[in-house]
C-alpha cells in the first residue's frame, strides 16, 4: 500500500463506523423498523478482504454474499451508500426497493448478491455463484462471509464438501466474533478454531487477527490469489468482536463489561490510526477533519436522500414478486 491507500482505508473504516452509528440513531428515532444488526468493531474484516478482491460490478468483478449483518459488505462491494440507507428506511429508492430492509440488501449491479436472514443460507448460494464462474470460464471468484454461529448448520458441511470435491473458486471468510446471538462459541461448538474444521474437507485454511487491517489485507491477498489461481476453495478465519449487541433488541447481558473493555482496546480504527500517526502520515487534526467531512456527507446526502425518498406505493405490493415480463404460463393462473 502507498500512503494514499492507507489514508483511504482509514477513511473507509471511519465512514462505515459512522454510517452504522447513524443507523442506530435512526432506529431509535423509529425511522428504521424491523431488525437491525450493526457491524461496529468488525470494520477491518470486510474492508480488508474486499480491498484485495475485484469490486464494482461487471463481468470481471467478483461476487459477494453474506448473512444479515450486511450493510458494510454491500457498500464496500459498490452498492451506493444512499441506496443502502434508503433500504433501511424502507423507501422505494432503496437497493431492494424498500422490500428487504436491513437484512436483505441486494445489488446485482455491484455483484453483491445479497444479505440473507436465514443462518447458513449463503453457503450453498456461494457455491452456486462459484460454479457459475467456473462454467463461464472467467477468473472471477465468489466470496462468502459467514459468522462462527452459522458453522454448525448442515448447509455449512454440505457446501464445504461440494466446494472441495468440485474444486469451486470460492473464498469462505469466517468473521469469528465468538458469539452466536448470546451463545459463546465454547458452549456450542466442539472446535473453537473454525479453520481447523477444514481438514475434514481437504480445504486450505488459515486464522488471523481480524482487528488489524494490515494483517487482514496481507492474509486476504494470499487467500484471494490462491482461489483465483487454483480455482479451489479457501477458508480464512478472522478473530474479531462486535462492540454492539447482536441486534437492536440485545442488551448484551451475556457478556461482561471487562471482556468488552479488553476488546475495545483493540478497536481496528484506533489501531490503524495509531500506526498512521506514528508514521507521520496523519495527525489528530486530520482525523477530526475527516470525521467532520464524513458526518456531513452522511447527514446532508445519505440521510437526506433516504428521508426525502418516496415510500413504496400500496398498489405496488405485488411488484417484484414475479419477473417484470413473466411467462404467461405462470401469470395466467394467478390472475384467474
Buried (B, 14 or more C-beta within 10 A) or exposed (E): EEEEEBBEBBBBBBBBBBBBBBBBEBBEEEBBEBBBBBBBBBBBBBBBBBBBBBBEBEEEBBBBBBBBBBBBBBBBBBBBBBBBBBBBBBBBBBBBBBBBBBBBBBBEEBBBBBBBBEBBBBBBBBBBBBBBBBEEEEBBBBBBBBBBBBBBBEBBBBBBBBBBEBEBBBBBBBBBBBBBEBBBBEEEBEEEEBBEBBEEBEBBBBBBBBBBBBBBBBBBBBBBEBBBEEBBBBBBBBBBBBBBBBBBEBEBEBBEEEEEEEBEEBBBBEBBBEBBBEEEBBEEEBBEEBBEEBBEBBEEEBBEBBEEBEEBEEEEEEEEEEEEEEEEEEEEEEEE
